[in-house]
């Protein structure tokens, strides 16, 4: 055994020495810069191998390979058959006739002899020749069938995959694909229905047959519009040119991806590809609507255009996440407002139009409001924004003494672009305003459950709307680092992570270190006097202009015991948010909506048990299909984020200036849409028509767009799902009885005002 081990050791040493010597030789060879490395020579191939190699490359790389091979084989067989016929004495050995006979035999495998083309045709030698001709003809015919079949299948596949160029102009081009694609296309078909429909072209990095099947299954009625899909990259030149980007009337860039910054960067890159990445003369001349996910990227988006392009005129950024959050806050503050926004932004019923009216030049805006019997005046699109009262291109509810200038456009709500025109004034003598004022706001307790990426922006928006001294409670299972939330210490650490996330997102200016709590390792908030060595840490909190306190609770809003641990009866309003896929166990929008519905049902159940009926309960969902069952939850109102954003994208796509309207509607400065208590404009038992209410509203520096009448037939004043907002009332001269109530069951007017 020892000898064997010794022998193995010697062998190993010898092998190592050999390897070292080889390595040294290689190193010395590599150190000589002029040393030549001898390469092994490939064995010389025979003629068959060389031909096979050449034919393989030719057939796989040359697009004309199949027709060339087919022609060559036909010519070869034709010449072979013609030679045989010539030798046999066919057709008097006429070369041209024998070539023709060779072609007919090569092309027709069903050739019958009928006596044959030459004497002695019935002899066996010639029958054997005929048999070989038949097999040769079958071979050629098989090649023809195979090549034709491949050619036809390739063409059919190309048609199915949409390889041909789009031959459309004046179409809407959608670049990208996300959850809002279906409601967006549906809104665009509604917008173009009055014109008989228009083409809608969609370019996305997806399978075209799959996209076509999706729209065939999900879209019941295209309303005359033609939906054309193409698969490809939206930042590459060939797919863009294939979609006739040069001739589009508008372009919508959808946000793609879960990471907000990455999605916005991709959208901005797409704008660069459109404005700077196409050949000269092929750039689109229309406006481009860009969906963005983070408000911090809006300024960067305006830089993503080619030199010489006026970004303010070409690009219309739509901050989807920010707008959905603002709408959620506003709808929670004023019940019924989400339906008003839906009526204003959708294409069913009245919609926004902008037109110049030369006959109104020099007329005060106040008088203009009474000059349209079939429309409602909303604002003015200034010809010279630099000289406008607000310094912006468009203003809703401008100063009432503003004189309409040449080139100004009047913004109205109307049934269609050709259904209204200015006429004589409809202003009537009216009595003064009723002596009624709403009571001053009192501090509120507000509950928000769920978590959003832009939660900081949403909280800052809420701070602008709620009364001074209000308290906000945030309830969520958002756990960015996967800590143990069941442990008190772990839950406290998760809350600290929330605060850091909110502060880094934009709320740092509201950080107040004096609002602290001492916590030890057990989660206790007060030090133990018997344990002087106990370790505590100091944590701050936020103090905002109107929100004096923000409370945080790590709990699951879909678990009843977690909700019951909160004194819900002390809260004035509750908002249940749709959590994003990366911040919840819900993998998609349907699952997230289901969690919202469960939370709403539990909260409503606890409200009933605790006699908590005065509070406002609002839920946010993403999928429009969820709305059909939202009434079962008993919530006061609900916001469909994807549907509202799709409406905004479609409106901006149809009219570039609607982007200014959206900016004004959701801007903290200037006028906004509100629902106002009718008692501000109408005394008890007073009967007024639209013109009377408009005159009263103008006295309060407001505009009336319509109303929500809660005591009409078929409407339950206690059930908000039955409330129907009426925008641009059809019969403005009709006198109506108005019902005012101190609670939410009274009639309200839909107004444009600054507060």
VENWOWO-V360002 format. One record per backbone hydrogen bond with DSSP energy under -1.0 kcal/mol. NH is the residue of the N-H (numbers start at 1). CO is the residue of the C=O. If there is no record, write none. Layout:
# VENWOWO-V360002
NH & CO
NH & CO
This chain:
# VENWOWO-V360002
5 & 1
6 & 2
7 & 3
8 & 4
9 & 5
10 & 6
11 & 7
12 & 8
13 & 9
14 & 10
15 & 11
16 & 12
17 & 13
18 & 14
19 & 15
20 & 16
21 & 17
22 & 18
23 & 19
24 & 20
25 & 21
26 & 22
27 & 23
28 & 24
29 & 25
30 & 26
31 & 27
35 & 32
50 & 46
51 & 47
52 & 48
53 & 49
54 & 50
55 & 51
56 & 52
57 & 53
58 & 54
59 & 55
60 & 56
61 & 57
62 & 58
65 & 62
68 & 64
69 & 65
70 & 66
71 & 67
72 & 68
73 & 69
74 & 70
75 & 71
76 & 72
77 & 73
78 & 74
79 & 75
80 & 76
81 & 77
82 & 78
83 & 79
84 & 80
85 & 81
86 & 82
87 & 83
88 & 84
89 & 86
90 & 85
91 & 117
93 & 90
94 & 91
98 & 94
99 & 95
100 & 96
101 & 97
102 & 98
103 & 99
104 & 100
105 & 101
106 & 102
107 & 103
108 & 104
116 & 113
123 & 120
127 & 123
128 & 124
129 & 125
130 & 126
131 & 127
132 & 128
133 & 129
134 & 130
135 & 131
136 & 132
137 & 133
138 & 134
139 & 135
140 & 136
141 & 137
142 & 138
143 & 139
144 & 140
145 & 141
146 & 142
147 & 143
148 & 144
149 & 145
150 & 146
151 & 147
152 & 148
153 & 149
154 & 150
155 & 151
156 & 152
157 & 153
158 & 154
159 & 155
160 & 156
161 & 157
163 & 158
166 & 242
170 & 247
172 & 199
173 & 250
174 & 201
175 & 252
176 & 203
181 & 178
184 & 180
185 & 181
186 & 182
187 & 183
188 & 184
189 & 185
190 & 186
191 & 187
192 & 188
196 & 193
197 & 192
200 & 226
201 & 172
202 & 228
203 & 174
204 & 230
206 & 204
211 & 207
212 & 208
213 & 209
214 & 210
215 & 211
216 & 212
217 & 213
218 & 214
219 & 215
225 & 222
228 & 200
230 & 202
232 & 204
240 & 236
241 & 237
242 & 238
243 & 239
244 & 241
245 & 240
247 & 244
248 & 245
249 & 171
250 & 171
251 & 287
252 & 173
253 & 289
254 & 175
263 & 259
264 & 260
265 & 261
266 & 262
267 & 263
268 & 264
269 & 265
270 & 266
271 & 267
272 & 268
273 & 269
274 & 270
275 & 271
276 & 272
282 & 279
288 & 314
289 & 251
290 & 316
291 & 253
292 & 318
297 & 294
298 & 295
301 & 297
302 & 298
303 & 300
304 & 301
305 & 303
309 & 306
311 & 309
314 & 310
315 & 311
316 & 288
318 & 290
320 & 292
320 & 318
323 & 319
324 & 320
325 & 321
326 & 322
327 & 323
328 & 324
329 & 325
330 & 326
331 & 327
332 & 328
333 & 329
334 & 330
337 & 334
340 & 336
341 & 337
342 & 338
343 & 339
344 & 340
345 & 341
346 & 342
351 & 414
353 & 412
355 & 410
360 & 357
361 & 358
362 & 404
363 & 360
365 & 402
366 & 400
368 & 364
369 & 365
370 & 367
371 & 368
376 & 413
378 & 411
379 & 411
380 & 395
381 & 409
382 & 393
387 & 384
388 & 385
395 & 380
397 & 378
402 & 399
404 & 363
408 & 405
409 & 381
410 & 355
411 & 379
412 & 353
413 & 376
414 & 351
419 & 416
423 & 371
426 & 370
436 & 434
446 & 471
447 & 573
448 & 473
449 & 575
450 & 475
455 & 452
458 & 454
459 & 455
460 & 456
461 & 457
462 & 458
463 & 459
466 & 462
469 & 546
470 & 467
470 & 546
471 & 444
472 & 549
473 & 446
474 & 551
475 & 448
476 & 553
482 & 479
485 & 483
491 & 487
492 & 488
493 & 489
494 & 490
495 & 491
496 & 492
497 & 493
498 & 494
499 & 495
500 & 496
501 & 497
502 & 498
503 & 499
504 & 500
505 & 501
507 & 502
508 & 503
510 & 507
511 & 508
512 & 541
515 & 512
516 & 514
519 & 537
520 & 524
523 & 520
531 & 528
534 & 531
537 & 519
541 & 512
543 & 510
544 & 547
548 & 470
548 & 546
549 & 470
551 & 472
553 & 474
555 & 476
555 & 553
559 & 556
563 & 559
564 & 560
566 & 563
568 & 566
570 & 567
571 & 568
572 & 445
573 & 445
574 & 616
575 & 447
576 & 618
577 & 449
583 & 580
592 & 588
593 & 589
594 & 590
595 & 591
596 & 592
597 & 593
598 & 594
599 & 595
600 & 596
601 & 597
602 & 598
603 & 599
604 & 600
605 & 601
606 & 602
607 & 603
608 & 604
609 & 605
610 & 606
612 & 607
613 & 611
616 & 572
618 & 574
619 & 637
620 & 576
621 & 639
626 & 623
627 & 624
629 & 626
632 & 629
633 & 630
634 & 631
636 & 617
637 & 617
639 & 619
641 & 621
644 & 640
645 & 641
646 & 642
647 & 643
648 & 644
649 & 645
650 & 646
651 & 647
652 & 648
653 & 649
654 & 650
655 & 651
658 & 655
659 & 656
661 & 657
662 & 658
663 & 659
664 & 660
665 & 661
666 & 662
672 & 753
674 & 751
676 & 749
678 & 747
680 & 677
681 & 678
682 & 678
686 & 683
688 & 736
690 & 732
693 & 689
694 & 690
695 & 691
696 & 692
697 & 693
698 & 694
699 & 695
700 & 697
701 & 698
702 & 697
703 & 752
705 & 750
706 & 750
707 & 726
708 & 748
715 & 712
719 & 716
722 & 719
723 & 720
726 & 707
728 & 705
736 & 688
746 & 743
747 & 739
748 & 708
749 & 676
750 & 706
751 & 674
752 & 703
753 & 672
